[in-house]
Amino acid sequence: MSQSFFLNQHIQEFASAHPLEDGWRVYELPDEAACRLSFHYLLDFIQSCHPECLKRRIAMKCVAEGELRVRPCDEEIEVPHKEVECGRELQSDGWFGQVDMEWVGYGIHFKSLPIMTAGGYPTVYHVATQSNIALRLFIRELECYGRTREKGHITVMNGPDIPITPVEWDDIMLPHGLLDAIRSNVTSFFENGDRYKQLGIPHRRGLLFAGPPGCGKTVTLKALAYHTRVKVITLLGKSNIDDAEIENTLELAARCTPAIVLFEDLDKLLMGKYVSLSYFLNLLDGLKVLNGVLVIATCNEPEKLDPALLYRPSRFDRIWTFPVPAKEQRLMLLEKRGQGYFSRHVLQEVAERSQGFSMAYVQEIVVNALLESAHNGTTPTDSDLLRSLKTLRSQRKNITKKLDSLAESDGVGFALSSHVEIS
Protein backbone atom coordinates (compact mmCIF):
# COMPACT_ATOMS: atom_id res chain seq x y z
CA MET A 1 0.00 0.00 0.00
CA SER A 2 1.49 3.36 -1.03
CA GLN A 3 1.49 6.38 1.26
CA SER A 4 -0.95 8.27 -0.99
CA PHE A 5 -3.27 5.25 -1.17
CA PHE A 6 -3.21 4.91 2.62
CA LEU A 7 -4.04 8.59 3.10
CA ASN A 8 -6.77 8.61 0.44
CA GLN A 9 -8.38 5.53 1.94
CA HIS A 10 -8.70 7.11 5.37
CA ILE A 11 -9.74 10.49 3.98
CA GLN A 12 -12.52 8.87 1.94
CA GLU A 13 -13.69 6.89 4.96
CA PHE A 14 -13.83 10.07 7.04
CA ALA A 15 -15.64 12.04 4.32
CA SER A 16 -18.21 9.31 3.65
CA ALA A 17 -19.01 9.16 7.37
CA HIS A 18 -19.91 12.87 7.27
CA PRO A 19 -22.19 13.36 4.23
CA LEU A 20 -23.13 16.85 3.04
CA GLU A 21 -26.81 15.93 2.92
CA ASP A 22 -26.73 15.37 6.68
CA GLY A 23 -25.43 18.89 7.27
CA TRP A 24 -21.71 18.13 7.56
CA ARG A 25 -18.88 20.22 6.13
CA VAL A 26 -15.44 18.60 5.82
CA TYR A 27 -12.19 20.60 5.70
CA GLU A 28 -8.54 19.66 5.26
CA LEU A 29 -5.77 21.50 7.11
CA PRO A 30 -2.08 21.13 6.28
CA ASP A 31 0.28 20.48 9.15
CA GLU A 32 1.56 24.08 9.39
CA ALA A 33 -1.96 25.56 9.59
CA ALA A 34 -3.01 23.02 12.21
CA CYS A 35 0.10 23.80 14.25
CA ARG A 36 -0.72 27.50 14.11
CA LEU A 37 -4.23 26.75 15.41
CA SER A 38 -2.83 24.52 18.22
CA PHE A 39 -4.46 21.30 16.98
CA HIS A 40 -1.64 19.31 18.59
CA TYR A 41 -3.07 20.37 21.99
CA LEU A 42 -6.61 19.26 21.15
CA LEU A 43 -6.82 16.37 23.63
CA ASP A 44 -5.14 18.32 26.41
CA PHE A 45 -7.53 21.24 25.90
CA ILE A 46 -10.63 19.05 25.98
CA GLN A 47 -9.52 17.09 29.04
CA SER A 48 -8.35 20.16 30.96
CA CYS A 49 -11.16 22.57 30.10
CA HIS A 50 -14.17 20.78 28.59
CA PRO A 51 -14.09 17.01 29.27
CA GLU A 52 -17.87 16.81 28.92
CA CYS A 53 -17.55 17.67 25.21
CA LEU A 54 -15.60 14.55 24.27
CA LYS A 55 -17.87 11.83 22.86
CA ARG A 56 -15.50 9.35 21.25
CA ARG A 57 -11.78 8.82 20.76
CA ILE A 58 -10.30 6.50 18.13
CA ALA A 59 -6.57 6.07 18.63
CA MET A 60 -4.46 5.22 15.59
CA LYS A 61 -0.98 3.71 15.62
CA CYS A 62 1.57 5.72 13.65
CA VAL A 63 3.00 3.58 10.85
CA ALA A 64 6.30 3.76 9.02
CA GLU A 65 6.39 4.03 5.24
CA GLY A 66 7.67 0.47 5.01
CA GLU A 67 4.69 -0.86 6.94
CA LEU A 68 2.00 0.59 4.67
CA ARG A 69 1.40 -2.73 2.95
CA VAL A 70 -0.27 -3.76 6.21
CA ARG A 71 -3.36 -1.79 7.17
CA PRO A 72 -2.84 -0.23 10.63
CA CYS A 73 -5.09 -1.25 13.46
CA ASP A 74 -7.58 1.30 14.82
CA GLU A 75 -8.49 0.91 18.44
CA GLU A 76 -11.88 2.48 19.15
CA ILE A 77 -12.42 3.87 22.64
CA GLU A 78 -15.99 4.76 23.57
CA VAL A 79 -16.03 7.48 26.22
CA PRO A 80 -19.11 7.53 28.46
CA HIS A 81 -20.10 11.10 29.32
CA LYS A 82 -17.38 12.82 31.39
CA GLU A 83 -15.16 9.81 31.96
CA VAL A 84 -12.31 10.43 29.52
CA GLU A 85 -10.03 7.43 29.01
CA CYS A 86 -7.23 9.21 27.17
CA GLY A 87 -5.08 10.41 30.07
CA ARG A 88 -2.05 8.56 28.75
CA GLU A 89 -2.06 10.88 25.74
CA LEU A 90 -2.10 14.12 27.70
CA GLN A 91 0.84 16.51 28.02
CA SER A 92 2.04 15.56 24.56
CA ASP A 93 2.65 17.60 21.44
CA GLY A 94 0.47 15.58 19.13
CA TRP A 95 -2.18 12.92 18.71
CA PHE A 96 -3.16 10.48 15.97
CA GLY A 97 -6.53 9.08 15.01
CA GLN A 98 -10.00 10.59 15.48
CA VAL A 99 -11.63 12.77 18.13
CA ASP A 100 -15.40 13.24 18.13
CA MET A 101 -16.79 16.04 20.27
CA GLU A 102 -19.77 18.36 20.64
CA TRP A 103 -19.48 22.14 20.94
CA VAL A 104 -22.43 24.46 21.69
CA GLY A 105 -24.78 21.71 20.61
CA TYR A 106 -23.10 20.83 17.30
CA GLY A 107 -20.91 17.89 16.39
CA ILE A 108 -17.27 18.52 15.46
CA HIS A 109 -15.03 15.60 14.50
CA PHE A 110 -11.25 15.73 13.99
CA LYS A 111 -8.97 13.22 12.29
CA SER A 112 -5.16 13.19 12.29
CA LEU A 113 -3.31 10.90 9.87
CA PRO A 114 0.39 10.29 10.59
CA ILE A 115 3.08 8.72 8.45
CA MET A 116 6.49 8.25 10.05
CA THR A 117 9.27 9.22 7.61
CA ALA A 118 12.96 9.98 7.93
CA GLY A 119 12.04 13.65 8.32
CA GLY A 120 9.56 13.18 11.15
CA TYR A 121 5.78 12.85 11.35
CA PRO A 122 4.05 14.75 8.53
CA THR A 123 0.42 14.97 9.58
CA VAL A 124 -2.76 15.67 7.63
CA TYR A 125 -5.69 16.98 9.64
CA HIS A 126 -9.37 16.83 8.64
CA VAL A 127 -12.29 18.45 10.39
CA ALA A 128 -15.98 17.69 9.97
CA THR A 129 -18.49 20.10 11.49
CA GLN A 130 -22.24 20.58 11.61
CA SER A 131 -21.77 24.32 12.15
CA ASN A 132 -19.02 26.62 10.89
CA ILE A 133 -19.86 29.08 13.65
CA ALA A 134 -19.41 26.41 16.31
CA LEU A 135 -16.08 25.41 14.71
CA ARG A 136 -14.83 28.99 14.73
CA LEU A 137 -15.81 29.43 18.38
CA PHE A 138 -14.04 26.22 19.33
CA ILE A 139 -10.85 27.06 17.42
CA ARG A 140 -10.74 30.49 19.05
CA GLU A 141 -10.67 28.90 22.50
CA LEU A 142 -8.21 26.21 21.39
CA GLU A 143 -5.82 28.88 20.08
CA CYS A 144 -5.94 30.76 23.38
CA TYR A 145 -5.22 27.55 25.27
CA GLY A 146 -2.35 26.71 22.91
CA ARG A 147 -0.71 30.09 23.39
CA THR A 148 -0.92 29.67 27.14
CA ARG A 149 0.70 26.24 26.83
CA GLU A 150 3.48 27.55 24.60
CA LYS A 151 4.35 30.05 27.31
CA GLY A 152 5.26 27.15 29.55
CA HIS A 153 8.50 26.25 27.77
CA ILE A 154 11.06 27.21 25.17
CA THR A 155 11.26 24.58 22.44
CA VAL A 156 14.87 23.43 22.07
CA MET A 157 15.60 21.80 18.72
CA ASN A 158 18.71 19.95 19.88
CA GLY A 159 17.99 19.27 23.54
CA PRO A 160 15.30 19.10 26.22
CA ASP A 161 12.83 21.98 26.35
CA ILE A 162 13.54 24.78 28.82
CA PRO A 163 10.79 25.77 31.30
CA ILE A 164 9.87 29.45 31.19
CA THR A 165 10.04 30.96 34.66
CA PRO A 166 8.34 34.23 35.69
CA VAL A 167 10.54 37.30 35.19
CA GLU A 168 9.07 40.74 35.83
CA TRP A 169 10.19 43.81 33.92
CA ASP A 170 11.02 45.53 37.21
CA ASP A 171 13.70 42.90 37.81
CA ILE A 172 15.73 44.18 34.85
CA MET A 173 18.20 47.01 35.48
CA LEU A 174 19.18 48.62 32.17
CA PRO A 175 20.04 52.13 30.99
CA HIS A 176 17.07 54.49 30.69
CA GLY A 177 14.96 53.85 27.59
CA LEU A 178 16.66 50.64 26.53
CA LEU A 179 14.14 48.16 27.85
CA ASP A 180 11.20 50.27 26.64
CA ALA A 181 12.68 50.38 23.13
CA ILE A 182 13.11 46.61 23.02
CA ARG A 183 9.64 45.89 24.36
CA SER A 184 8.12 48.36 21.91
CA ASN A 185 9.84 46.75 18.92
CA VAL A 186 8.81 43.23 19.90
CA THR A 187 5.22 44.18 20.73
CA SER A 188 4.82 46.22 17.55
CA PHE A 189 6.05 43.35 15.40
CA PHE A 190 3.50 40.87 16.71
CA GLU A 191 0.56 43.28 16.91
CA ASN A 192 0.89 44.78 13.42
CA GLY A 193 0.99 41.84 11.04
CA ASP A 194 -1.91 43.27 9.02
CA ARG A 195 -0.12 46.59 8.72
CA TYR A 196 2.97 44.87 7.29
CA LYS A 197 0.72 43.23 4.70
CA GLN A 198 -0.98 46.51 3.78
CA LEU A 199 2.40 48.16 3.25
CA GLY A 200 3.71 45.24 1.21
CA ILE A 201 6.50 44.59 3.72
CA PRO A 202 7.49 40.99 4.61
CA HIS A 203 6.33 40.31 8.16
CA ARG A 204 9.70 39.25 9.52
CA ARG A 205 12.35 41.03 11.58
CA GLY A 206 15.77 40.37 13.02
CA LEU A 207 17.08 41.83 16.27
CA LEU A 208 20.64 41.52 17.54
CA PHE A 209 21.54 41.97 21.21
CA ALA A 210 25.23 42.54 21.85
CA GLY A 211 27.38 43.23 24.84
CA PRO A 212 29.68 41.69 27.45
CA PRO A 213 28.49 38.72 29.50
CA GLY A 214 26.41 39.27 32.61
CA CYS A 215 24.97 42.68 31.66
CA GLY A 216 21.28 41.80 31.46
CA LYS A 217 20.96 39.90 28.20
CA THR A 218 19.82 36.61 29.69
CA VAL A 219 17.27 38.06 32.07
CA THR A 220 15.79 40.31 29.38
CA LEU A 221 15.33 37.43 26.96
CA LYS A 222 13.72 35.38 29.71
CA ALA A 223 11.32 38.25 30.40
CA LEU A 224 10.41 38.46 26.71
CA ALA A 225 9.80 34.71 26.60
CA TYR A 226 7.58 34.97 29.68
CA HIS A 227 5.53 38.01 28.66
CA THR A 228 5.22 37.55 24.89
CA ARG A 229 2.36 35.21 23.97
CA VAL A 230 4.10 33.42 21.11
CA LYS A 231 6.01 30.21 20.52
CA VAL A 232 9.72 30.49 21.39
CA ILE A 233 12.26 28.18 19.71
CA THR A 234 16.02 27.96 20.13
CA LEU A 235 19.16 25.97 19.38
CA LEU A 236 21.65 25.15 22.10
CA GLY A 237 25.18 26.23 21.27
CA LYS A 238 26.93 22.95 20.49
CA SER A 239 30.03 22.37 18.39
CA ASN A 240 28.26 19.98 16.00
CA ILE A 241 25.40 22.29 14.94
CA ASP A 242 25.00 22.30 11.16
CA ASP A 243 23.07 24.16 8.47
CA ALA A 244 20.24 21.63 8.52
CA GLU A 245 19.53 22.19 12.22
CA ILE A 246 19.37 25.95 11.71
CA GLU A 247 17.04 25.51 8.74
CA ASN A 248 14.81 23.09 10.67
CA THR A 249 14.56 25.61 13.50
CA LEU A 250 13.39 28.37 11.17
CA GLU A 251 11.00 26.02 9.36
CA LEU A 252 9.35 24.99 12.62
CA ALA A 253 8.94 28.64 13.56
CA ALA A 254 7.37 29.39 10.17
CA ARG A 255 4.83 26.59 10.75
CA CYS A 256 3.94 27.82 14.24
CA THR A 257 3.70 31.58 13.82
CA PRO A 258 3.65 33.92 15.61
CA ALA A 259 7.05 32.80 16.87
CA ILE A 260 10.42 33.94 18.16
CA VAL A 261 13.63 32.15 17.17
CA LEU A 262 16.59 32.66 19.50
CA PHE A 263 20.18 32.12 18.37
CA GLU A 264 22.48 32.30 21.38
CA ASP A 265 26.09 33.44 20.93
CA LEU A 266 25.77 34.04 17.21
CA ASP A 267 29.45 34.94 16.92
CA LYS A 268 30.38 31.44 18.14
CA LEU A 269 27.59 29.70 16.21
CA LEU A 270 28.80 31.03 12.86
CA MET A 271 32.35 29.88 13.58
CA GLY A 272 31.14 26.27 13.76
CA LYS A 273 32.72 23.71 11.47
CA TYR A 274 29.40 22.66 9.92
CA VAL A 275 27.75 26.09 9.60
CA SER A 276 27.96 28.09 6.37
CA LEU A 277 27.67 31.88 6.69
CA SER A 278 26.32 32.24 3.15
CA TYR A 279 23.63 29.64 3.79
CA PHE A 280 22.67 31.33 7.07
CA LEU A 281 22.37 34.68 5.26
CA ASN A 282 20.15 33.10 2.61
CA LEU A 283 17.87 31.72 5.31
CA LEU A 284 17.52 35.16 6.89
CA ASP A 285 16.92 36.78 3.51
CA GLY A 286 13.84 34.65 3.13
CA LEU A 287 14.43 32.01 0.49
CA LYS A 288 11.70 30.33 2.53
CA VAL A 289 8.83 32.35 3.94
CA LEU A 290 9.33 33.48 7.55
CA ASN A 291 6.21 35.61 7.86
CA GLY A 292 5.35 36.14 11.52
CA VAL A 293 8.81 35.07 12.73
CA LEU A 294 11.01 37.34 14.84
CA VAL A 295 14.66 36.24 14.92
CA ILE A 296 16.62 37.39 17.97
CA ALA A 297 20.34 36.66 18.15
CA THR A 298 22.83 37.44 20.88
CA CYS A 299 26.58 37.93 20.80
CA ASN A 300 29.31 39.00 23.19
CA GLU A 301 31.68 40.30 20.53
CA PRO A 302 29.82 41.87 17.58
CA GLU A 303 33.13 42.93 16.01
CA LYS A 304 33.68 39.25 15.17
CA LEU A 305 30.51 39.10 13.07
CA ASP A 306 30.66 39.45 9.30
CA PRO A 307 29.67 42.95 8.09
CA ALA A 308 27.08 41.27 5.86
CA LEU A 309 25.14 40.49 9.04
CA LEU A 310 25.56 43.83 10.77
CA TYR A 311 25.05 46.34 8.01
CA ARG A 312 22.19 44.96 6.00
CA PRO A 313 18.65 45.45 7.32
CA SER A 314 16.29 42.50 6.73
CA ARG A 315 18.88 40.27 8.36
CA PHE A 316 19.24 42.15 11.63
CA ASP A 317 17.17 45.29 11.39
CA ARG A 318 18.01 46.65 14.83
CA ILE A 319 21.09 46.19 16.98
CA TRP A 320 21.18 47.02 20.67
CA THR A 321 24.36 46.98 22.75
CA PHE A 322 24.23 46.26 26.46
CA PRO A 323 26.88 48.28 28.28
CA VAL A 324 28.53 47.39 31.55
CA PRO A 325 26.14 48.87 34.16
CA ALA A 326 26.66 52.42 35.35
CA LYS A 327 26.64 53.34 39.03
CA GLU A 328 22.88 54.03 38.87
CA GLN A 329 22.06 50.50 37.67
CA ARG A 330 24.51 48.93 40.11
CA LEU A 331 22.91 50.76 43.03
CA MET A 332 19.40 49.77 41.90
CA LEU A 333 20.39 46.10 41.84
CA LEU A 334 22.22 46.29 45.18
CA GLU A 335 19.18 47.90 46.79
CA LYS A 336 16.82 45.33 45.29
CA ARG A 337 18.90 42.37 46.49
CA GLY A 338 20.41 43.80 49.69
CA GLN A 339 17.72 46.05 51.11
CA GLY A 340 16.75 44.91 54.58
CA TYR A 341 20.16 43.37 55.19
CA PHE A 342 22.58 46.27 54.68
CA SER A 343 22.50 50.02 55.27
CA ARG A 344 21.79 52.52 52.51
CA HIS A 345 25.20 54.09 53.10
CA VAL A 346 27.18 50.88 52.53
CA LEU A 347 25.08 49.98 49.47
CA GLN A 348 26.00 53.35 47.95
CA GLU A 349 29.66 52.78 48.80
CA VAL A 350 29.66 49.35 47.17
CA ALA A 351 27.94 50.78 44.07
CA GLU A 352 30.69 53.40 43.84
CA ARG A 353 33.52 50.90 44.27
CA SER A 354 32.20 48.24 41.88
CA GLN A 355 32.87 50.17 38.68
CA GLY A 356 33.38 47.82 35.74
CA PHE A 357 31.40 44.98 37.36
CA SER A 358 28.76 43.24 35.27
CA MET A 359 25.26 42.89 36.71
CA ALA A 360 26.01 39.24 37.47
CA TYR A 361 29.05 40.23 39.53
CA VAL A 362 27.15 43.01 41.33
CA GLN A 363 24.50 40.51 42.36
CA GLU A 364 27.19 38.07 43.48
CA ILE A 365 28.52 40.68 45.94
CA VAL A 366 25.23 40.47 47.85
CA VAL A 367 24.76 36.71 47.43
CA ASN A 368 28.29 35.96 48.65
CA ALA A 369 27.85 38.19 51.72
CA LEU A 370 24.55 36.54 52.66
CA LEU A 371 25.94 33.02 52.19
CA GLU A 372 29.02 33.79 54.28
CA SER A 373 26.92 35.08 57.17
CA ALA A 374 24.61 32.07 56.90
CA HIS A 375 27.63 29.75 56.96
CA ASN A 376 28.93 31.48 60.08
CA GLY A 377 25.51 31.47 61.73
CA THR A 378 25.46 35.27 62.10
CA THR A 379 23.18 38.10 61.00
CA PRO A 380 24.41 39.85 57.82
CA THR A 381 26.21 43.14 58.52
CA ASP A 382 27.69 45.96 56.45
CA SER A 383 31.13 44.48 57.13
CA ASP A 384 30.06 41.26 55.40
CA LEU A 385 29.09 43.21 52.28
CA LEU A 386 32.36 45.16 52.20
CA ARG A 387 34.34 41.96 52.70
CA SER A 388 32.42 40.34 49.85
CA LEU A 389 33.20 43.31 47.60
CA LYS A 390 36.90 42.93 48.40
CA THR A 391 36.77 39.22 47.57
CA LEU A 392 35.06 39.80 44.23
CA ARG A 393 37.39 42.66 43.28
CA SER A 394 40.36 40.40 43.95
CA GLN A 395 38.78 37.58 41.95
CA ARG A 396 38.14 39.83 38.96
CA LYS A 397 41.71 41.08 39.08
CA ASN A 398 43.35 37.68 39.21
CA ILE A 399 41.29 35.31 37.11
CA THR A 400 41.58 35.12 33.37
CA LYS A 401 39.12 36.75 31.03
CA LYS A 402 37.96 33.32 29.91
CA LEU A 403 37.10 32.26 33.44
CA ASP A 404 35.36 35.58 33.94
CA SER A 405 33.13 34.73 31.00
CA LEU A 406 32.36 31.30 32.42
CA ALA A 407 31.39 32.89 35.74
CA GLU A 408 28.75 34.90 33.91
CA SER A 409 27.21 32.02 31.99
CA ASP A 410 23.60 31.05 32.48
CA GLY A 411 21.57 28.00 31.46
CA VAL A 412 20.40 29.55 28.21
CA GLY A 413 22.41 32.70 27.69
CA PHE A 414 19.89 34.90 25.90
CA ALA A 415 20.71 38.58 25.72
CA LEU A 416 19.75 42.22 25.34
CA SER A 417 21.44 45.53 25.18
CA SER A 418 21.82 49.07 24.04
CA HIS A 419 22.49 52.58 23.30
CA VAL A 420 23.95 52.03 19.87
CA GLU A 421 21.37 51.31 17.18
CA ILE A 422 22.36 50.31 13.66
CA SER A 423 19.76 50.04 10.95
Buried (B, 14 or more C-beta within 10 A) or exposed (E): EEEEEBBEEBBEEBBEBBEEEEEBEBEBBEBBEBBBBBBBBBBBBBBEEBBEBBBEBBBBEBBEEEBBEEEBEEEEEEBEEEEBEBEEBBEEEBBBBBBBBBBEEBBBBBBBBBBBEEEEEBBBBBBBBBBEEBBEBBBEBBBBBBBEBBBEBBBBBBEEBBEBEEBEEEBBBBBEEBBEBBBEBBEEBBEBBEEBEEEEEEBBBBBBBBBBBBBBBBBBBBBBBBBBEBBBBBBBBEEEBBBEBBBBBBBBBBBBBBBBBBBBBBBBBBEBEEBBEEBBBBBBBBEEEBBBBBBBBBBBEBEEBEEEBBEBEEBBBBBBBBBBBBEEBBBBBBBEBBEEBBEEEBBBBBBEBBEEBBBBBBBBBBEBBBBBBEEEEEEBBBEBBBBBBEBBBEBBEEEEEEEBEEBBEBEBBBBBBBBEEBE
